[in-house]
C-alpha cells in the first residue's frame, strides 16, 4: 500500500528570465526511494528547492499530502560559517524548527530523540562541541541527524555523500535502506553507480524530467533521456554499466 | 521620594544608567549582528538615520523620532531591495548609507539660524542623556531582553541556517523583521551615547572580545554586556580625567580591552599547545 504524498504536475521553474525546469511532472509515493541524477546545472537542486517550497514555480501545481515540517532535508554541502557559535546538539534540535514554531518548548523527548540519532550517527561524543571544530564528514552526519529529528515522512538528500568518508558512506546507505521501510526518500547524486543499488527508481533531470521506474539504466536510455552524465564504470561493458553493477553486487 | 528623583540627581547618575542600558542593548543586538555577519548593514542603518535627524531639525521635531523613522525605513528598505534581487545587497546598503548622510547635511544646512551640536550626534555625548531618553532606553532594553529570552532558540536556529528553517516552514520572516526593527531602534537610541560614527564599535568590539573566550551564543551575549559596561565606565572616567570626548574615550577603551584579550588568548593557546606536545 502506497499513497501519493507529493504530486507535481506540469511545473515550470526558472531564475530571472531563464527557464530551468520544463513541464516537470512526478508523483512521489510513501515508499519511494528515488535517485535524482543529471548534469550539473541541469536543475536537480532547483527541483528539490521547488518541492521544499524554497523556490516559487512559474506555472503548474505541486500538491502536498504531508505537512511541510514532515519533510527532512539535507542540503547540498556548502562551506558553513565555521565561526557561528552553535553546538552540535543544537544544530540537530534545529531540525524541529518548523514543528516547534515560536512558542513550543523543546522538551526532554526531543532531546532524547536527538541524542539517539547522534548515537546512531556516531557523533554523540562531540554533541557539546561548537561546529567550528568539526570536519566536513562530521558536519555531514550532524546535518543528517538534523534532517531526521522531526520524524519525516519524506527525506530529501542533496548529494549526501560529499565529504563523507567511505566507511560512513556505506553505513549511510544502509541506514537509508532501513529508513525506506517506513518513509519515502529522494536522493540527488551524480554517482549513479553507487546509488543505483540502493534506489528503487531513477529520475533524470536536465531541463526536462524523465522518470525511469527501475534502478537499472543503460547509457542508451540516458542518451534518449537527454541526460549526459558521466557514468562511473564498474564492469567491462561500459554501456551496460548499471545493470552489470547491480548483478555483480548480488 | 519619587524614583525618578534619583535618576535626576546628577548627570553622572544618568551617564552610568545610560552605560548600563546601552551595554545590555548593544551586547544582545551586537551578538546577533556579529554572528549573522550584519555589521555592514548595521553601519548603513546608523548612517542613514542621520537623514532623519536633519529633517527633524528642519521641521522642529525630536531628532530621535526622525532618526528612528529613517533607521527603520533604511533597515526594511535594504532588506526589501536585497530580497527583490534587483540590487546587490551591499550596493543597496551603500546607497542608503550615503543618501541618509546627504539628506541630513542638506536639511541641517537649510535650517534657518540654527546650528545644533552636530559633534554630539557624530561622536556621542553620554553625559547629556536626558531622563526622557533614559526612559525610552529602559523600555527598549526591556523589549529586547524579553524577545531574546523568549525566542532564543528560534533566533539562534533560524540565524544558523535560514534556508533550512524555511524548508521546514518555520516563521523565519517574522523573527527577521522584528529583530531588524529592534536593531534600528537600538542603534538610534545609542546614537546619543556613542554617536553615529563610533556606534559600530559598541556592536562589534565587546562581542569579538567575548567570542575569544566562548563559542556559546548565550554566553557571548552575557560576556559582551559585562565587557561593554566595564569598558564604558572606564572610558567615561578616562574622559573626565583627561578632558577628552566621552564617545571616543569609550570606544578606545573597548578596543584596548579587545587587544589585551586577544594577546591573552594567544598566550593561553600557546601554553595549551606546549602542554599537549609535552
Interface residues (C-beta under 8 A of the other chain):
Chain A: X52 X53 X54 X67 X68 X69 X71 X73 X75 X80 X81 X83 X84 X85 X86 X87 X90 X91 X93 X94 X95 X97 X98 X99 X100 X101 X102 X106 X130 X132 X146 X150
Chain B: X35 X37 X151 X153 X154 X156 X157 X158 X159 X160 X161 X163 X164 X165 X166 X167 X168 X169 X170 X171 X174 X175 X211 X214 X215 X216 X217 X220
